[in-house]
Amino acid sequence: MTNTTQPIAKTLNQLSPNDSDIEHLKDNSHFLRGTLVESFANPLTGAITETNGQVIKYHGSYQQDDRDVRNARIAKKLEPAYSFMIRVRLPGGHLSAPQWLACDEISRQYGNGTLKLSTRQALQFHGIIKFEMKETIQAMDKALLDSVATCGDINRNVMCIQDPSLSTIHDQVFPYANAIADRLLPATRAYHEIWLGDDHDKKLIAGGGEIIEPIYGKHYLPRKFKIAIAIPPYNDVDIYTNDIGFIAIEENGKLAGFNVCVGGGLAHTFGREDTFPRLANTIGFCTPEHAVDVAQHIMCIQRDFGNREDRKLSRFKHTVEKYGVEWFTQELEFRLGFSLQPAKDAKFTTSSDRYGWHQSQDGLWHLLLYVQGGRIVNLENYAQKDILAEIAKLDVCGFRLTGNQNIQLIGITQDNKAKIEALIKGFDQTDDASHLTGMQRNAIACVSLNTCSLAMAEAERYLPSLLDKITPILVKNSLENDAIKIRMTGCPNGCGRSIMGEIGFIGKLPGKYNMYLGGDYQGYRLAKLYKENLTETQILEELESLLAAYANERQKNEYFGDFAIRTNIVSPSQGGAAFHKGASK
C-alpha cells in the first residue's frame, strides 16, 4: 500500500523549542513520577506543588480546593481548603457488588461521603485529603480497582453501552472496552511504586526495570483521548463526541465488526473561534479482530501529529480538522497495512437511558435507577447511597454506570429481583423514574462549583432547582412527560455534554449562562448558540415562550430539538471550524 501522507510526524521522545510547558513537564517527569513522593510527604501544607499537580493527573487525581470558602480562608491568612478527587478506572462502567461496597466504604472513610458518577462511566471520590491519599488508593487496590489513566494526556476511561437487555450481541461487544483499555494503558510503573509499594504482588505491569513507554513514548499524547463503543439503535455514550467511536454492527445475531468514527470532541474556549466542538466522521468498517489495533493506530497518529505547542488546539478533533479526513484515513490504512471496508448501515434512535426493570433474552433482569446529577448521596427523603450499599451486601448483581450519570443493577435472577424490590420498598422508594418529568429524566450536569477550578458558574448544584422552576411551565403546556434533553456545564469544556442537548446551558459568569438549542435526541447533531449571558429570570422567560410554541406547533412525534430547527428558532449547527459561523435566528 502506498502512503501519500504529506505532513511530517513529530519524532517520538523529542521536544521542539515551541512545545508547551506541559510537554517539558512530561519530559522531566521521569515517566510520571515527578516529585510526588516528596510533595505528599511535606507536612506543612495540604497541597502539592503546581508541577506535581499536573503529574498526579496521570495517576487519576486532581488537586482541588473548596471555592465556597476560598476567599474567607485567604482573608484569615489560611491556605485554601485543599483536597483531591480520585477517578476510578472502569472500562464500560462495570463494578462487582463487592467492589461497589468497597467504594461506598472508601467514600465514607476517606471522602466526603458521596460518590460521583461521571459522564464517562467512571466513578469519582471527592474530598480526599492529601495525607490519606495513599491509604485511599491502597483501599481501592484491595478491591482490585485503580485510577490509572483516568486523567492526563492519555487514553481515558473506555465507554461501552451498559445495558445487557438492549442487544443480543451485548455480551460479544462489552469485552472490547476492557481489551482497548488494557492495550492503551500506560506502561510506567510510577503508580505502582508511589502508591502501592515495591513489594506489591499485583503489579499492573509485569517485570521490573525501567519502562520506556512502548506506545506513548516519553511525552504521552498532546491532550486527553476518549474512546467509546455503542450498539445501535442506542447511543447513551454519545458516540460521535469521542475521539474514536466504535459502532457495533450485528449480522445474524453475531458481532460482524465496527464502524469506525474519528475526531469528535466538545470543548471550546470562549473568545477563541479557532477552538470548537466537532462530531466524529465515520471513515469505514473493521472486523472484530482488528478493533484493538485500529484504536491503537488512530491514537498513535494523534500522538505523532497532534499540536503540542498550543493546548487549546491539541485535541484530536483539531488534528483531523487540520489535515482532513481523507489524509487521516490514508495514514491510518498505511499503518494498519490494509484498507478499512465501507461503513455499514447503522441508525440510532435515542441517547437516553431506559429506567426501571428490563429482562434480557437469557432471562436475567436488569434495573436502571435514576441518579440526580450523578451524585450518589443520602438525602433527607431519599437514602440512595444506603439503598445501593444494602443491595451490594446481597451480592446478587453487578453494577454498571451509564454515560448519562445513572446506575444499573445487572444480572439479576427472578428470586433475587424480588429481594431487591423488597429492599427498595423497605426504604419507601420506587424502582423507576416515573415520578420525574421527562426533562428531569434526561438531565445531565457536570460537577462545576464548588470544586472544579475551571467552573465559571454552577451546574450540578443548580440544575435541579432550575428544573423545579421549569416544571410548572411543562405542566402548563402538557409537556411534563416529554423526553426533552437538557444539559448544563459550568464552563465550555464539555464534561456534561451540554452542547449535545436539545436545550443546553454553558456557564459564562456566576448566575449567567449561554443558552444553546437544536441538538437532537439521537446524538447526531450539535446544539447552536441561541442567546448569551442569560439570568435565571431570562432563562425561564425564554423557556416559557419556546415550550408554549413547541406544545402548540410541533408535528407528530417531533422532538424539541428538531422543532427548534424546523421553525428556524436556530439554524442547524455545524461542527469544526464552521461552528462559530452564522448567528442564531
N, C-alpha and C positions, 0 to 999 in steps of 0.2 A: 504494500500500500504506500502511496506517495504522500508525504507530508508537505502541504503547501503553506504551512504556517509562516507568516512574516514576522510577527513580534519576536523579540529575543527574550527568553526566560531569564530571570534573575538566578545567578549561580547560588546553589544551596550553601548555607552557612557563611555567606559573605555579606557584609554590610556595605551600603553606599553612603557617601557623605550626607546625602539629603534624607536618609531614613529617620523616622520619628524617634523621639526619646524612648518610647516604649520598646522599639526594636533594639536600641542599645541596652535597655534594661534587661531584655531577654538574653542578649548576647553575654551579659555579665552575670547572669543568674545561676550559673553552674547547673544548668538543666533543672531550673525551677526550685532550687534550694534557697537562693538568696542568702540572707542572714536571718531567716525566720527563727531558728533556734535561739539566737541571741536576743532577738527582738521580743520573743514571747517570755524570755527569762527575765526581762527588765522589770523589777518590782515597783518602779517609781511612776508608772503610767498604765492606764487601762487600754492604751493604744499601742499600735506598732508603727514603725516608720512608714513614710509615704511610699518608699520603694517597695518595702515588704507588703504594703497594702495592695500593690499591683501583683506581686508574686503569688500571694496567697489565693488570688482568684483561681489560679490553675489547680489549687487544692480544693476548690469548690466552696470558697467562702468569700464574703465581702465584709470589710470593716464598715460599721455604720455608727451613727450616734442619734440620740433621740432629739429630733429637731424641735419638738414641742418645748423642751426645756433648755435648748442650747443657749439662747440669749440670757436667760436668767442665771445660768451657771457661769457664763462668761462675766456677767456683771458682778458675781461674787468671787471672781478670780479662780474659779474652778474649771478644770478641763471638761470638755463635753462628756456626756454620759455615753461612753463608747460601749459597743457590744458587737457581736458578729452574727451574721446569717450563714448557716451551712445548708447547702443544697444537696440532697441525696440523689445519687445517680440511679435511675430506674428505667432502663430501656423498656418502652411500651407501658410504663407506669405501673409495673406489677410488683406487689409485695405479698408474701405469705401472711397468714394470720399471726404467727409468732413475730414476724418482722414488724407488722403493724403495731402489735402490742409493745414491742421494744421501742419503736418510735414514739408512741404515746408516753411511755415512761421517761424517755430521754427528754421530751419536751417539758415534762413536769419537773424533772430533777434539775436540768441544766438550762432550759429555755424559759420563755415567757408563758408557758402553759398552753400555747396554741400550736397547731400545725397548719402551714400554708401550702395549698395545692397550687402549683404554678400552671401556666398555660402551655407548658411543655411536658406535662405528665410527670413532673418532678415534685418532690416534697421538700419543704424548707423548714428548718428550725430557726426561730428568731430569738434574740435576746441572750445569746451565749456570751458569757464574759470571757475575757482573754485568759484568765487563769484556770478556766475549766474547759478550754478548747481541746486539749489533749485527751482528757477523760471522756469528753463527748464523742470524739472521733473513735476512741477505743471502744466505747459502748456500742457505737454503730457497727464496728468491725465484729464484735461478738455476735451480732445479728446477721453477719455476712453482708453488710451494706458498706458502701463507701461514697465519697463525694468527689472522686477523681473525675476530671473532665466535665464538670457541670458549669464551670465559669472559665473565663480566659479565652485566648486566641487559639482555640482547639475545637474539635467537633463536640458539640453539646449533647444533651440527652436525646437519644433517638426515639422519636414518637412512632406509635402504631395504633391504629384503630383498636379500641379496647374491648368491645362487646362481642363475646363469642356467639351470641344469638343472632347477630346481624348477617352472617355469611357462612355458607357451608365450607368455605376454604379458610376460615379464620385461623384454625389450628395449623394450617400449612404456611400461612403468611407471618404469623406473630413471631416465630423464631428468628426471622430476619432482622428484627430490631436488635436482638442480642448479638447476632452474628456481625452486623455492621458496627455496632458499638464496640465489640471486642477487637475487631480489626483496627479500628481507628483510635484505640486507647493509647495515650502517650506511653512511651516505654521507660521513661525515667523512674528511678526508684525513690525519688525525693519524698513522695507522700509516705511511702513505707518507712523510710528511715526516720523522718521527722516525727511522725505521729504514732507509729506502731512499734518502733524499736527494731534493732538489728536481729534480735533473736526471735522475731515473729515468724511463725511457721506456716502462715497462709499468705505467701508472697503474691503480690499482684503480678510480678514479673519473675519468672523462674531464673535461677542462676545468680551470679554475682558480678562484681567488677563494674567498670564504668559503662554506662549506657549511652551510646551515640544514637539519638532518635532515628530509627531506620526509615520512618515515613515523614515525620515532621521536620527533621533537621533541627539545627540549633535555635532557630528563630520561630519555630512553630508556624502558625498561619498569620496573615496580615490582620485578621479580625476573627471573631467568633463564627462558627459554622453550624448550620442546622439542617437536620435530615428528618423526614417523616415518611410514613407508609400509610396509604389509605386503600380501602376496598370499596369500590363503587357499589351502590349509589350513596354511601355515607362518607362525609367529608368533615368529621369532627376535628381532624388535625389541621384543617385549613391548608391543604396540601400545597397550594400554589404560592403560599407565603414563605416557603422554605428554600434554602439554598439548593437542596436536592429533594425532589419529591418522587417517590416510587408509587405508582398507581397499579395495584394488583389486578391482573386480568384472569378471569375464570373461564375455563373451557371444559365442558362436560364434567363439572364438579371437581376439577383439579386446577391448581395454580399453573397457568401457562407461562407466566412471566410478569414483567412490569413495564408499563410506560414510564419513561424517564423524563423528568422535568427539572429544569435548572434555572437559577438566577432570581429566585424570589426573595423578598425582604421588605419590611415595612418602615423601618426607621428613617427619619429625615430630620433636618435641623432647621429651625425657624430662621429665616433670613438668608438661607443658602439654597438657591434654586438648583445648584449642581448636586444636591442631595435629594433623594426621592424614594417613595415606595415603588415597588415593582413586583408584578406577579410573574411566576416562573413560566418559561417556554417549554412545551413538550417537544423533545428532539428525537424520539424514537422509542423502540421497544427492545428489551433484553430478556433472555431466558433466565430462569431462577438461578442456575449455576453461575451466572455471570454477574449477578446483582452486587455482591460484595466488592468484586474487582471494579465494577463500574463506579461505585461510591468512592472507592479509594482514588481512582484515577481522576475523577472530577475534582475531588478535594485537592489533589496534588497540582492540578492545573491552577487552582486558586493560590496555592502555596507559591508557585513559581511566577505567576503573572499578576497577582493582586498588588494593589497600591500599598506600599509600606511607608510612604512619605506623609500622606495626609490621611489620618484615621477616619475622617468623615467620609472619605471616598474609598475605603479599603474593604468594604463588604463585597462578597462575590457578585452581587447584582450589578455593582459598578464595573466589575471586570467584564461580565457578559455584555453589558450595555456599551462599554468602550470598544471592545474588539468585535462584537457581533455574534449572533447565534451560529451563523454559518462557519465562521472561523473556529468558534469553540467546538462545534461538532466534529470538524476535521481534526482538530488537535486531540480530542478525546479518542476518536477512532484510530488515529495513528498510534496512540499509547496503548490502546486495547489490542491492536493488531487485527481487528475485524470491524465491520460496519454494523451499526445498530439496524434492526429491522424497522419498517414503518410502524408508527404508533397504531395501536388497536383502538377500536371504538370503546369509549368509556363515558359514562354520564353520572353526574352527582345530582341528587335531589334535595339534600339537606346537609347543613354543617352543624346541626343541633344534636343534643343528647336526647335519648328516649328514656324518660323516667319510669320508675315502677318495676314490676316483675315482668320478665320475659323468659321464655323457655327455648333452648336450642334443640337441634334435631337429636342430640344424644340423650335428651330427656332431662338434662340438668337445668336448674333455674339460676337466673342472674337478676340482681336487684340494683337499679341505678338510683342513687339518692342525691337530692339537691344539696349543694353546699353554698351558702351565701358568700359571695366574694371569694370562694375558695378557702375560707378560713374555718378550720375545724376548731370549735371553741364551745365551751358551755355557756349558754345564755340563761337568763332567768326563766324563760319559758321553753327552752329547748336545749337539753343537755346532750348535744350531738356527740361531743367528744367522749362522754361516758358511755353513750349507747354503742359507739363503734368499738370502744375498749371491751365492753361486755360481749359483743359479738365475736371479737377476736379471741377472747378467752374460750369460746366454744370450739375454736379451731375446726370449723366446718366449711370454710370458704376461703377463696383468695380475695385480695383487694386490688382493684385496678383504678388508677387515677385517669380522668379524662382530660382532653385538651381544652375543655370548657370549664375546668376547675370543679368538677363534680367527682363523685366516687361511686364505684360499682363493686358490689359483692358478687363473686362469680363461683361457678362450680358447685351449686347447692342441690342436694338431693331433696326429694319430696318431704321426707321426715324432717330434715334439717330446715327446710323452708318454714315449716310450722313452728319450729323452735325460734327462728329469727323473727317471724311475725309476732309471736307471743312476747318476745323480749321488747320489741319496738312498741307494742301496745302497752306493755307494762310501764314504759316511760311516758305514756299518754301522748304518743306521737303517731303520725301517719307514715306509710312507706312509699308515698308518691308525692308529686309536687302539685296536686290538683288544687290546693288552697292558694296557689300563687297565680298572678296574671301571666299571660303568655309572654309579656315583656320581661317580667321578673325571671321567668324560667330560661330566658335567652340572654341574660345579662352577664357581662364579664367586666371585671375591673382589676387593674394592676395594684400592687401594694401601695406605691406612692408614699405620701406622708403617713407616718412621721419618720420613717427610717431611710427611704431612698434619697440619696444625695442629689439625684437628677430631677426630682419632682419639683414642678412649678405650681401645682395645685393638688387638692385632694382627689382621690379616686375611690379606693376600696372603702374608706370610712364614710364617704359622702354619697356614693351612688344609691345605697339602699334608701336613704331619706329622700333623695330626689325621686326615686321610683314611687315612693309612697305618695308624693305630691302629684305625680303623673297619673296615678291610678284613677282618681276621680274623673280625669279627662277621658281616660279609656272607657270607664263605665258609662259616662255621659254619651259616648259615641258607640256603645255596644261593641267595644274592641278589647274587652278585658281578656278574652280567650285567644286573641290573635297572636301568633308567634312572630313578634317583631324583634329583630336582633338589635340590642342596644349595648354599646361598649364604651368604656371610659378609661383613659390613661392620664396620668399626671404630667406627662411630657410627651414629645413626639417620637420617643424611641420604640414604641410599638409593642411593649410587653403584653398589653391587654388586647392587642389586635384591633384597636378602635377604628382604624382606617378600613377595616373589613365589615364594619357594622352597617346595617340599614340606617341606623342613627348612631353616629359616633361623636364622642367628645374628647378633645385633647386639651389638657390644662395649659393655659398661657400665662396666667398670673393667679395669685390666690383669689379664689372666688370667681374667676373668669375662664371661659372655655371657648375654643373654636369648635363650631358645630359642623359636622360632615353628614351628608346624606347620599343615598343612592347605591350603597353596597347591596349585594344580593344575598338571598337566603341560602344559596347553594355554595357560595365561596368562589365564584368565578370573577367577581368584579370589585374593584376598589371603590370606596366612597369618595365624594368630591366635596371640597370646602364650600359650605353654604353661607355661614356668617361667622365673623370673628368677635372675640372678646365679649361674649355674652355672659351676663349675670344670671343668677337663678331665675329672677323675675322675667328676664328676657327669654330665657330658655322655655319657661312654661308658657309664655305668650306665643312663642313660635310654635310650640307643640300643640297648643290649643287650636290654632288655625290649621296646621298641617294635618293633624289627626282627624279633625272635622271634615276636611276636604277628602281625605282618604276614605273615611266612612261613607261619604255621600257619592263619591265619583269613581271609586275603584271598579274594575272589571271583575268578573267571576274568577275566584281563586288567585287574584293578583296580590303579590306580596308588596309590602310598603316600599321597599327599595325600588322595585320595578315601577310602581306607581309614580315615584318621585322623578324617575327618568322619563316615563311616557308623557307626563304632564308638564315637562320642561321646568320643574322646580329646580333641578340641576341638570347639567348636561352629563353624558356618560364620562366617567373618569378614565384617563389614560395613565398607564404606569410608566416608569422610567423617566427619561429626560423630558417627556411631554407632560408629566404630571402637573406642573405648575402653569401650563399654558391654558388660557381661556378662563374667564371668570364664571362663577356660578350665575345662573339666571334669576 
